[in-house]
Amino acid sequence: MVSDRLGKTEQLDLLRKFSEYASVISKFINSSSSEQTYTDELRAAQYLAALNDIKVTKLSRFSSFEWDYNNDYVNAPANVQGAKLKLNFSKYENIPKFIIVELKCLMHVIYLNPKDFRRGKRTKSTIKANSLISQFKGGLRFLDSLFKKLNQDGKEYVQFRYTSLSDIIQSDSRRGGF
């Protein structure tokens, strides 16, 4: 076994890292099918690593807090350059982290394949980043203000309760004052 070859210092280092992995270990230990859970967790970790490594712009990876499209549109008009070609996801601190990841996936899918999200016969096969960014900023501002109100119930509870956009129900919007 590997632990047989570890010295005292290495074993202590390993034990000190337990808290970093406690939630994953808890799922693994409490599962009735621990081998399947381990396999699923491993696949999920590999998937997340691959997802985070996707290059969404010339300057940004999926894992980046800010997606900057400025180098992708070098000849953009002056009124579009700069902030209109950037989206800083960290500004929306009230939105649960998993929902931010979900929204990043949606945004990048729309950017790569906009035809699937438009109606009509004369749909374009591309979408300009500044158009997509402005739409997403509006949606992110709405969700941030909604979750700010919902966080009054306790941020930890909200982070646990809302693990997907589909978890938001109409009554949540009413509670948020919308």
C-alpha positions in Angstrom: 0.0 0.0 0.0 1.1 3.6 -0.6 0.4 4.5 3.0 3.0 1.9 4.1 5.7 3.9 2.2 4.7 7.2 3.7 6.8 8.6 6.5 5.3 10.3 9.6 5.6 13.8 8.0 3.9 12.7 4.8 1.1 10.9 6.7 0.5 14.0 8.8 0.3 16.2 5.6 -2.1 13.7 4.1 -4.3 13.7 7.3 -4.3 17.5 7.4 -5.8 17.7 3.9 -8.8 15.7 5.0 -11.0 18.8 5.5 -10.3 19.8 1.8 -12.0 16.6 0.6 -14.4 16.0 3.5 -17.6 16.6 1.5 -16.6 14.3 -1.3 -15.4 11.7 1.2 -18.6 11.9 3.1 -20.7 11.2 0.0 -18.4 8.3 -0.8 -18.6 6.8 2.7 -22.3 7.3 3.2 -23.3 5.8 -0.1 -24.7 2.4 -0.3 -22.7 1.8 -3.5 -19.4 3.3 -2.6 -17.5 1.9 -5.6 -20.0 3.5 -8.0 -19.9 6.8 -6.0 -16.1 6.8 -6.2 -16.2 6.1 -10.0 -18.9 8.9 -10.4 -16.8 11.3 -8.3 -13.7 10.6 -10.3 -15.5 11.1 -13.6 -17.0 14.3 -12.3 -13.6 15.6 -11.3 -12.1 14.7 -14.7 -15.1 16.3 -16.4 -14.7 19.5 -14.4 -11.0 19.7 -15.1 -11.7 19.3 -18.8 -14.5 21.9 -18.6 -12.4 24.4 -16.8 -9.6 24.0 -19.3 -11.8 25.0 -22.3 -10.5 28.1 -24.0 -13.6 30.3 -24.3 -11.7 33.3 -25.7 -8.2 34.0 -26.8 -7.5 35.4 -23.3 -9.9 33.4 -21.1 -10.5 29.8 -20.0 -13.8 28.5 -18.8 -12.5 28.6 -15.2 -11.7 32.3 -15.4 -13.8 34.7 -13.4 -13.6 37.2 -16.2 -14.2 36.3 -19.9 -12.5 38.9 -22.1 -13.3 38.8 -25.8 -11.2 42.0 -26.7 -8.5 40.0 -28.5 -11.1 38.0 -30.4 -12.5 41.2 -32.0 -9.4 43.2 -32.8 -11.2 45.5 -35.3 -14.3 46.1 -33.1 -15.7 49.6 -33.2 -14.5 51.9 -30.5 -17.9 52.0 -28.8 -17.7 48.2 -28.4 -14.1 47.7 -27.2 -13.2 47.4 -23.6 -15.8 46.7 -21.0 -18.5 45.7 -23.6 -16.4 42.7 -24.5 -15.8 41.6 -21.0 -17.9 39.7 -18.5 -16.8 39.5 -14.9 -18.7 36.7 -13.2 -17.2 37.4 -9.8 -19.3 40.6 -9.6 -22.4 38.5 -9.0 -21.4 37.3 -5.6 -25.0 36.5 -4.5 -25.6 33.8 -7.1 -24.6 30.3 -6.0 -21.4 29.2 -7.5 -22.9 26.1 -9.2 -25.5 28.3 -10.9 -22.7 30.5 -12.2 -21.0 27.5 -13.7 -24.4 26.5 -15.3 -24.8 30.0 -16.8 -21.2 29.9 -18.1 -22.1 26.6 -19.9 -25.2 28.1 -21.3 -23.4 31.3 -22.5 -20.6 29.4 -24.2 -23.1 27.0 -25.9 -25.1 29.9 -27.2 -21.8 31.6 -28.4 -20.7 28.4 -30.2 -24.1 27.5 -31.7 -26.5 30.5 -31.7 -28.8 29.0 -34.3 -30.3 26.6 -31.7 -31.4 29.6 -29.6 -33.0 31.8 -32.3 -36.3 31.6 -34.1 -37.2 32.3 -37.7 -36.0 31.4 -41.1 -33.3 34.0 -41.4 -31.2 33.2 -38.4 -27.5 34.0 -38.3 -25.0 31.3 -37.6 -22.9 33.6 -35.4 -23.6 36.0 -32.5 -21.4 38.9 -31.6 -19.9 38.6 -28.1 -21.0 42.1 -27.1 -24.6 41.2 -27.9 -24.4 38.0 -25.9 -22.6 39.7 -23.0 -25.2 42.5 -22.7 -28.0 40.0 -22.5 -26.2 37.9 -19.9 -25.3 40.9 -17.8 -29.0 41.8 -17.6 -29.9 38.3 -16.6 -27.0 38.1 -14.1 -28.0 41.4 -12.5 -31.6 40.1 -12.1 -30.4 36.8 -10.6 -27.9 38.5 -8.3 -30.6 40.8 -6.9 -33.0 37.8 -6.5 -30.4 35.8 -4.6 -29.5 38.8 -2.5 -33.1 38.8 -1.2 -33.1 35.0 -0.9 -29.8 35.1 1.0 -31.6 36.8 3.8 -32.7 33.3 4.8 -29.1 32.4 5.2 -26.5 32.2 2.5 -25.4 28.7 3.3 -29.0 27.5 3.1 -29.5 29.2 -0.3 -26.2 27.7 -1.6 -27.5 24.3 -0.6 -31.1 24.8 -1.7 -30.5 26.2 -5.1 -28.1 23.9 -7.0 -29.5 24.7 -10.5 -31.5 27.4 -12.3 -34.4 25.0 -12.4 -34.6 25.1 -8.6 -35.9 28.7 -8.8 -39.7 28.8 -8.6 -42.2 31.6 -9.2 -42.7 32.1 -5.5 -39.0 32.9 -5.1 -39.3 35.7 -7.6 -42.3 37.1 -5.7 -40.3 36.9 -2.4 -37.5 38.8 -4.2 -39.9 41.6 -5.1 -40.1 40.8 -8.8 
